[in-house]
Amino acid sequence: LVNYSGIGAAIGMNHITTRKYVGIFESLFLARTVQPWFSNKLKRLTKTPKIHFLDSGLLASLRDLSLDRLHGDRGQFGALLETFVFAEILKLASGGQTRFEFSHFRDKQQNEVDIVIEDTRGRIVGIEIKAAASVSNSDFSGLRILAEASGERFVSGMVLYDHHKVVPFGERCPLCQYRR
């Protein structure tokens, strides 16, 4: 989630300058700010935007993330994987005639959906990305809350994870692998 003051402090800039740099990165298609998805049905949501760096290789290089370091730190790998998947979905979506809005979902209890995709007719798909070889029922909590809040507009939700099996985990919520 975006904290311009925190980012600025880490690199010796104030939040105003940091926000301007993020705007420059966006105009160069290096980054994309993703606004939170919200519904009037849910009052307790985090309304902070999220930034995705669109070139995961460049991001890994800037953060000095070697393969060895990524293998040893699933948190770093998970963040990099999320931004990679977001960039790939964004590329796929840009090639068609249908326009999509991208957002993310997070409530005050930290239930989240990494990517929320909404088409021009209001249909919603939620994608949760896990850098793990297994998942549990709780990994679907954000998708369930999103499905409940969006009602009939919710088409599907999925959890992408590091395994070869595709497993249904309830109605409209398959568990999908992101590798073969």
Helices and strands as residue ranges (DSSP letters): H 4-11, H 15-27, E 31-36, E 50-53, H 56-62, H 67-72, H 74-94, E 100-106, E 112-119, E 124-129, G 137-140, H 141-150, G 151-153, E 154-161, E 167-168, E 174-177
